[in-house]
């Protein structure tokens, strides 16, 4: 049995199955990237609900794993060389899991880097812009008298959707026939934008063809359906 006692996070969220990968998360667009990935690749894991609304990411135990205080984070008892490894940042975790299992990341170097560029596109552009749009459209930011921030993020989010629309023309997935971590990283964010953030009309989502079809294909995947609900909110 693996000994994870050296990791303070396991004191607050004890591992029932310490031999399995430990996931510390909440079903936000960033959080579900990792739960979807784990469901897709079939790697045994144990999920722990981190209550972000109760500021559990700012507890000493969580900060010991991710000093940036954000979900998701993982603790893999079977890391490189058979030693435990702790990781935060969803993009880094996706790459780690893909390389660990040899799944959802092309082996061909050119295709691999092309996949990574779209993963970084999500991390650097889609996530931050969609998230800001959600804040200014649905949450506290909607009460701001100055509407210039909302318009800035609305316009940029609409532009980014246009980039995806062009990329998906003639393709089932971001990389063509192959479903990859690029798709995994984007599904939750596009779903959130038009669903939870209620911003479909704002970004003229109805004018798109390829993005909605891609999203429907993604949401139809059983692993995606499971991953979207992991870990449970309650």
C-alpha angles and dihedrals in degrees: 000000000000118000111222096165091113089070111079092206090071090063092065095033105030119204114242088188106031092176090066129077110269118224120197108191153112127229098263121130089268094042097052092054089076098039090050090048092050091049091048096051096040096228112158111247144159119229124213121194111231108198102221091179088061091049093245090150088068095057117112091246095056093041088055087067099035116019088191090067098229135123140268111056132152139203114202114192089196102054129146111326090011092287125126118264129193120205139179133183112073095234093054090047092052091052091046093051092045092052093042092056102025090236136127095006119087118243093214106095096225094049090043094057091043089055091048092051090058091046089053089046087061094045097046102034119010098046098046095041097044090045093053091047089053091052095050096039104041111010137046094315092066089075093059110115092213106076096185094097091052091050092048093054093039092055094045093047090051090049091051091051086054090055090053091045091056093045093051096050105120092001132101091202137018090266096039116248094004123082108216145168087279089068092042090055095050106040097076094046097050090044090051094048095056096031119031095021091046090217101131095109092042092059095036092244090165091068091063125092110176100041095055091047091050092048091051090052091050095047090050092063111104092221090054092049091052095042093053089065097046125136098022115245095226 
